[in-house]
Amino acid sequence: MRAKQFNPSVRYTDAYYENYIRTFEQSKRKNFCFRFLKRTFDIVASFLMLLLLSPVFLALAIAVKVDSKGPIIFRQERVGKGGKPFTCLKFRSMYTEAPHDLATSLFQDASSYLTRVGRFMRKFSLDELPQIWCVFIGKMSFIGYRPLILNEAECNDMRRRLGVFSMRPGISGYAQVNGRDDLYYKNKAILDAEYVKRASLWFDIGILFSTILVVLSAKGNRTP
């Protein structure tokens, strides 16, 4: 089975990736029951989390505002379901002078743009908490593929060719628990495609628990 042969920590040749895309068999299962349960869980869980975590939201909002000038919430256009852009929300972790439409991994010196509060939030992925609202309104799911900015065209195009955009993007996903920031972008796209193909309730639950362990250990987090 090809999924077992694939090693996400290895950067393969361009020919390997092209062959993978060409021979990848996308799932033809509609799986309406799973998608209904997944969306139901997203709505209920996100609503409860927004209520229970409201003190945390308030504390972080105050910390962001006091620490540096600028908006509390950082808004950025990213590619979601159907390959359509949507507005992704995060707590602002950088100074307003930071490039807006550029992936952090492409910054020449990302650490110089991070605020003190931003550095802390990124260490524990707390800056991602506003995306719970994106889950509640149906733009994202708790588990899926991490949405990328529009400028990351190569990875977005590979995702499109592999059928990844048939589902909603997620706060976490299969790629995030198998390397996170350490992954080559083409390997991320392959893991995303494997998730969409194998998506199930139990698979989501496994990724959810793995995400908690990854966040607590800060494994694969390249926060400067």
C-alpha positions in Angstrom: 0.0 0.0 0.0 1.5 3.3 -1.1 0.5 5.2 2.0 2.7 2.9 4.1 5.6 3.4 1.7 5.4 7.1 1.8 7.7 8.8 4.4 6.6 12.4 5.1 10.1 13.3 6.4 11.7 12.6 3.0 11.9 15.1 0.2 11.3 13.1 -3.0 12.0 13.9 -6.6 9.6 16.0 -8.7 9.0 12.9 -10.8 7.9 11.0 -7.7 5.3 13.7 -6.8 4.0 13.9 -10.3 3.5 10.1 -10.4 1.8 10.2 -7.1 -0.7 12.8 -8.3 -1.3 11.0 -11.5 -1.9 7.6 -9.9 -3.7 8.8 -6.7 -7.2 7.4 -6.5 -9.5 9.8 -4.8 -12.3 8.4 -2.7 -15.7 8.2 -4.4 -17.5 7.6 -1.1 -20.0 10.4 -0.3 -20.2 9.3 3.4 -23.1 11.6 4.2 -23.5 10.1 7.7 -19.8 10.9 8.6 -20.1 14.4 7.2 -23.3 15.1 9.1 -21.8 13.9 12.3 -18.6 15.8 11.7 -20.5 19.1 11.1 -22.8 18.4 14.1 -19.8 17.9 16.3 -18.2 21.0 15.0 -21.2 23.2 15.7 -21.9 21.8 19.2 -18.2 21.7 20.3 -17.3 25.1 18.9 -20.4 26.7 20.6 -19.4 25.2 24.0 -15.8 26.1 23.6 -16.7 29.7 22.7 -18.7 29.9 25.9 -16.2 28.1 28.2 -13.1 29.8 26.8 -14.5 33.3 26.8 -12.4 34.3 29.8 -9.3 33.1 28.0 -10.3 35.0 24.9 -10.8 38.1 26.9 -7.5 37.7 28.7 -5.6 37.2 25.4 -7.4 40.1 23.7 -6.4 42.4 26.5 -2.8 41.1 26.5 -2.5 41.6 22.7 -3.9 45.2 22.9 -1.7 46.2 25.8 1.5 44.6 24.4 1.5 46.5 21.1 -0.5 48.8 18.9 -2.8 47.4 16.2 -5.9 45.3 16.0 -6.5 42.4 18.3 -7.7 40.0 15.6 -5.5 39.3 12.5 -7.6 38.6 9.4 -6.1 36.9 6.4 -7.5 35.4 3.2 -6.9 31.7 2.9 -8.0 28.9 0.5 -10.8 26.8 1.9 -13.5 24.3 0.7 -14.0 24.2 -3.0 -10.8 26.2 -3.5 -12.6 29.4 -2.5 -11.0 32.1 -0.3 -12.3 32.8 3.1 -11.3 35.1 6.0 -9.2 33.2 8.5 -9.0 34.7 12.0 -6.1 34.6 14.5 -5.0 36.7 17.5 -2.5 39.1 16.2 1.0 37.8 17.2 3.1 40.2 15.1 3.7 43.9 14.9 1.6 45.7 12.3 4.8 46.3 10.2 5.0 42.6 9.4 4.2 41.5 5.7 0.5 40.7 5.6 0.2 38.3 2.7 3.4 36.2 3.3 3.7 32.8 5.0 5.7 33.2 8.2 8.1 30.5 7.0 9.1 32.8 4.2 10.1 35.7 6.4 13.8 36.6 6.4 13.7 37.1 10.2 10.3 36.2 11.6 11.4 36.6 15.2 11.9 40.4 14.7 8.2 40.8 13.9 6.8 38.7 16.8 5.5 40.6 19.8 6.2 39.3 23.3 2.6 38.1 23.7 2.7 36.7 20.2 5.7 34.6 20.9 4.0 33.1 24.0 0.7 32.5 22.1 2.5 30.8 19.1 4.4 28.5 21.4 1.1 26.9 22.5 -0.9 27.7 19.4 -3.2 30.0 21.4 -3.2 32.5 18.5 -5.3 30.0 16.6 -8.2 30.1 19.1 -10.3 32.6 17.1 -10.6 30.0 14.4 -13.1 28.3 16.7 -15.5 31.0 15.4 -14.6 30.0 11.8 -15.6 26.4 12.8 -18.9 27.5 14.3 -20.0 29.5 11.1 -18.9 26.6 8.8 -15.8 28.0 7.2 -13.5 25.5 8.9 -13.7 22.2 10.9 -11.7 21.1 13.9 -10.0 18.5 11.8 -9.1 18.9 8.1 -6.1 20.5 6.3 -4.5 23.7 7.4 -5.7 26.5 5.1 -2.9 28.3 3.2 -2.7 31.9 2.0 -3.4 32.5 -1.7 0.2 33.2 -2.4 1.2 29.6 -1.6 0.0 28.7 -5.0 2.2 25.6 -5.6 0.8 23.7 -2.6 -2.7 24.9 -3.2 -2.5 23.7 -6.8 -1.2 20.3 -5.7 -4.1 20.1 -3.1 -6.5 20.9 -5.9 -5.2 18.2 -8.1 -5.4 15.7 -5.3 -9.0 16.6 -4.4 -8.2 18.0 -1.0 -10.6 21.0 -1.4 -13.6 18.7 -1.3 -13.7 19.1 2.5 -13.4 22.1 4.9 -10.0 23.1 6.1 -9.2 22.4 9.8 -7.6 24.0 12.8 -5.5 20.8 12.9 -5.1 17.9 10.6 -3.2 14.7 9.6 -0.1 16.7 8.4 0.0 18.7 11.7 0.4 15.6 13.7 3.0 14.2 11.3 5.6 16.9 11.2 3.8 20.2 11.3 6.2 23.0 10.2 9.0 20.5 9.5 7.2 19.1 6.5 8.0 19.8 2.8 4.9 21.4 1.3 4.4 18.6 -1.2 4.5 16.1 1.6 1.8 18.2 3.4 -0.4 18.0 0.3 0.0 14.2 0.1 -0.9 13.8 3.8 -3.9 16.1 3.3 -5.1 14.0 0.4 -4.7 10.8 2.4 -6.8 12.4 5.2 -9.6 13.3 2.8 -9.5 9.8 1.3 -9.5 8.0 4.7 -11.7 10.5 6.6 -13.8 8.9 9.3 -15.1 9.6 12.8 -12.4 7.5 14.4 -9.7 9.0 12.2 -10.7 12.4 13.3 -10.8 11.4 17.0 -7.2 10.0 16.7 -5.9 13.2 15.1 -7.7 15.3 17.7 -5.9 13.5 20.6 -2.6 13.5 18.7 -3.0 17.2 18.2 -3.2 17.8 22.0 0.1 15.8 22.5 1.8 17.7 19.6 0.7 21.1 20.9 1.8 20.3 24.5 5.2 19.1 23.3 5.6 21.9 20.7 6.8 19.2 18.3 7.4 20.6 14.8 6.6 24.1 15.9 9.2 26.5 14.4 8.1 29.5 16.4 11.3 31.7 16.6 
